[in-house]
Amino acid sequence: MGIESILVFLIVGAIAGWLAGLIVKGFGFGLIGNMVVGIIGAFIAGFLFPAIGISLGSGVLSAILHATIGAVILLVLIRIVKQA
């Protein structure tokens, strides 16, 4: 993986984490935290979507949407665990 790929990976994670923080009110972890949430969300969606047969296409916008949905799922799970 080249430096450009890593940079795109981090940018997509940051955008997805930021969007998920806006969607799920009360969650924002700063730049680094949002990147981590976005990257973990991308992994969650990467396992979940193929298992249920959903395909969002390819490209950067699709990757951002994919990671954002996964990050929202992650933030909702965090909220449920914190409330328990």
Secondary structure as a PSIPRED ss2 file (coil, helix, strand):
# PSIPRED VFORMAT (PSIPRED V4.0)

   1 M C   1.000  0.000  0.000
   2 G C   1.000  0.000  0.000
   3 I H   0.000  1.000  0.000
   4 E H   0.000  1.000  0.000
   5 S H   0.000  1.000  0.000
   6 I H   0.000  1.000  0.000
   7 L H   0.000  1.000  0.000
   8 V H   0.000  1.000  0.000
   9 F H   0.000  1.000  0.000
  10 L H   0.000  1.000  0.000
  11 I H   0.000  1.000  0.000
  12 V H   0.000  1.000  0.000
  13 G H   0.000  1.000  0.000
  14 A H   0.000  1.000  0.000
  15 I H   0.000  1.000  0.000
  16 A H   0.000  1.000  0.000
  17 G H   0.000  1.000  0.000
  18 W H   0.000  1.000  0.000
  19 L H   0.000  1.000  0.000
  20 A H   0.000  1.000  0.000
  21 G H   0.000  1.000  0.000
  22 L H   0.000  1.000  0.000
  23 I H   0.000  1.000  0.000
  24 V C   1.000  0.000  0.000
  25 K C   1.000  0.000  0.000
  26 G C   1.000  0.000  0.000
  27 F C   1.000  0.000  0.000
  28 G C   1.000  0.000  0.000
  29 F C   1.000  0.000  0.000
  30 G H   0.000  1.000  0.000
  31 L H   0.000  1.000  0.000
  32 I H   0.000  1.000  0.000
  33 G H   0.000  1.000  0.000
  34 N H   0.000  1.000  0.000
  35 M H   0.000  1.000  0.000
  36 V H   0.000  1.000  0.000
  37 V H   0.000  1.000  0.000
  38 G H   0.000  1.000  0.000
  39 I H   0.000  1.000  0.000
  40 I H   0.000  1.000  0.000
  41 G H   0.000  1.000  0.000
  42 A H   0.000  1.000  0.000
  43 F H   0.000  1.000  0.000
  44 I H   0.000  1.000  0.000
  45 A H   0.000  1.000  0.000
  46 G H   0.000  1.000  0.000
  47 F H   0.000  1.000  0.000
  48 L H   0.000  1.000  0.000
  49 F H   0.000  1.000  0.000
  50 P H   0.000  1.000  0.000
  51 A H   0.000  1.000  0.000
  52 I H   0.000  1.000  0.000
  53 G C   1.000  0.000  0.000
  54 I C   1.000  0.000  0.000
  55 S C   1.000  0.000  0.000
  56 L C   1.000  0.000  0.000
  57 G C   1.000  0.000  0.000
  58 S C   1.000  0.000  0.000
  59 G C   1.000  0.000  0.000
  60 V H   0.000  1.000  0.000
  61 L H   0.000  1.000  0.000
  62 S H   0.000  1.000  0.000
  63 A H   0.000  1.000  0.000
  64 I H   0.000  1.000  0.000
  65 L H   0.000  1.000  0.000
  66 H H   0.000  1.000  0.000
  67 A H   0.000  1.000  0.000
  68 T H   0.000  1.000  0.000
  69 I H   0.000  1.000  0.000
  70 G H   0.000  1.000  0.000
  71 A H   0.000  1.000  0.000
  72 V H   0.000  1.000  0.000
  73 I H   0.000  1.000  0.000
  74 L H   0.000  1.000  0.000
  75 L H   0.000  1.000  0.000
  76 V H   0.000  1.000  0.000
  77 L H   0.000  1.000  0.000
  78 I H   0.000  1.000  0.000
  79 R H   0.000  1.000  0.000
  80 I H   0.000  1.000  0.000
  81 V H   0.000  1.000  0.000
  82 K H   0.000  1.000  0.000
  83 Q H   0.000  1.000  0.000
  84 A C   1.000  0.000  0.000
